[in-house]
């Protein structure tokens, strides 16, 4: 068995997806660019699907009961950790206040997706071999988001240069 129980990794993933959905929805409302609004709305919807898929994965993993002083303490810690990484609430507030154009919103989102990929790539090493394929599925979903964001950023930046 690895250092982390696989359910821990999926608990992180669920929280990251929740925070990602919030970011994408808020930015879709804030920005005027129709293409970026549509992309961010679609990504928010995908985050919801991913969260549900990860919740399903957690339910299929054998129960993990860490030592706790009170019920839920450990997973509250995991959620707090996830909130302070990748799509943290404070970081989102500060960064979203600075974002006023599609290009910077896309760049911020791309960096968060890369941070997620790096986190899961490292986390995969910490779980038992038989769970690594599940972590690979998460990584693949994050890569798909990055590719979508990158493609949109290229076209948005080209429109800004030519326009």
C-alpha positions in Angstrom: 0.0 0.0 0.0 1.2 3.5 -0.7 1.5 6.4 1.7 -1.9 7.8 0.8 -5.1 5.8 0.8 -6.6 6.1 -2.7 -9.8 7.5 -1.2 -7.7 10.5 0.0 -6.6 11.3 -3.5 -10.2 11.2 -4.7 -11.3 13.4 -1.9 -8.7 15.9 -3.1 -9.9 15.5 -6.6 -13.5 16.1 -5.6 -12.6 19.3 -3.8 -10.5 20.5 -6.7 -13.4 19.8 -9.1 -15.8 21.8 -6.9 -13.4 24.7 -6.7 -12.8 24.5 -10.5 -16.5 24.6 -11.2 -16.9 27.7 -9.1 -14.1 29.4 -10.9 -15.3 28.6 -14.4 -18.9 29.6 -13.6 -17.9 32.9 -12.1 -15.5 33.8 -14.9 -18.2 32.8 -17.5 -20.4 35.4 -15.9 -17.7 38.0 -15.6 -16.3 38.0 -19.2 -17.9 39.3 -22.3 -16.1 37.1 -24.9 -18.8 34.7 -26.1 -16.3 31.9 -27.0 -14.6 32.1 -23.6 -17.9 32.2 -21.8 -19.1 29.1 -23.7 -15.8 27.3 -23.0 -15.8 28.1 -19.3 -19.5 27.1 -19.0 -18.7 23.8 -20.7 -15.7 23.2 -18.4 -17.8 24.0 -15.3 -20.3 21.3 -16.5 -17.4 18.9 -17.0 -16.1 19.6 -13.5 -19.5 18.6 -12.1 -19.4 15.3 -14.1 -15.8 14.7 -12.9 -16.8 15.3 -9.3 -19.6 12.8 -9.6 -17.3 10.2 -11.2 -14.7 10.7 -8.5 -17.4 10.3 -5.8 -18.5 7.1 -7.5 -14.8 5.9 -7.5 -14.5 6.7 -3.8 -17.7 4.6 -3.1 -16.0 1.6 -4.8 -12.8 1.8 -2.8 -12.7 -0.1 0.4 -13.6 2.0 3.4 -10.8 3.9 4.9 -11.2 5.1 8.5 -8.3 7.3 9.6 -7.8 8.1 13.3 -9.8 11.2 14.2 -10.4 13.2 17.3 -13.9 13.9 16.0 -15.9 12.5 13.0 -15.0 14.1 9.7 -11.8 15.8 11.1 -9.5 14.1 8.7 -11.5 14.8 5.5 -12.0 18.4 6.6 -8.2 18.6 6.7 -8.0 17.1 3.2 -10.6 19.6 1.9 -8.8 22.5 3.6 -5.6 21.3 1.9 -7.2 21.1 -1.5 -8.7 24.6 -1.0 -5.3 26.0 -0.5 -3.9 24.4 -3.7 -4.8 24.7 -7.3 -8.2 26.5 -7.0 -8.0 27.9 -3.5 -10.8 30.3 -2.4 -8.5 33.1 -1.4 -6.4 32.8 -4.5 -9.5 32.7 -6.7 -10.9 35.9 -5.1 -7.6 37.8 -5.5 -6.9 36.5 -9.0 -10.4 36.9 -10.3 -10.4 40.5 -9.2 -7.4 41.1 -11.4 -8.7 39.2 -14.4 -10.5 41.5 -16.8 -9.9 40.0 -20.2 -10.3 36.5 -21.8 -6.5 36.0 -22.3 -5.6 36.4 -18.6 -8.6 34.3 -17.6 -7.5 31.5 -19.9 -3.9 31.8 -18.7 -5.0 31.5 -15.1 -7.2 28.5 -15.8 -4.4 26.8 -17.8 -2.0 27.2 -14.9 -4.5 25.7 -12.5 -5.0 22.7 -14.8 -1.2 22.2 -15.0 -1.0 22.4 -11.2 -3.6 19.7 -11.0 -1.8 17.5 -13.5 1.5 17.9 -11.5 -0.3 17.2 -8.2 -1.9 14.0 -9.5 1.2 12.8 -11.2 3.0 13.1 -7.9 0.1 11.7 -5.9 -0.1 8.7 -8.1 3.3 7.6 -6.8 1.9 7.5 -3.3 -1.0 5.0 -3.8 -0.9 1.2 -4.3 -0.2 0.0 -7.9 -3.7 -1.3 -8.4 -5.2 2.3 -8.0 -2.8 4.1 -10.3 -5.0 3.6 -13.3 -7.8 5.5 -11.6 -5.4 8.4 -10.9 -4.4 8.3 -14.6 -8.0 8.8 -15.5 -8.1 12.0 -13.5 -4.8 13.2 -15.1 -6.2 12.5 -18.5 -9.3 14.6 -17.8 -7.1 17.5 -16.6 -5.0 17.3 -19.7 -8.2 17.5 -21.9 -9.1 20.7 -20.1 -5.7 22.1 -20.6 -5.8 21.4 -24.3 -9.2 23.0 -24.7 -8.0 26.1 -22.8 -4.8 26.3 -24.8 -6.7 26.1 -28.1 -9.0 28.8 -27.0 -6.2 31.0 -25.8 -4.4 30.7 -29.1 -7.4 31.8 -31.0 -8.2 34.5 -28.5 -4.6 35.9 -28.6 -4.6 35.7 -32.4 -7.9 37.7 -32.4 -6.4 40.3 -30.1 -3.2 40.6 -32.3 -5.1 40.8 -35.6 -8.0 42.9 -34.2 
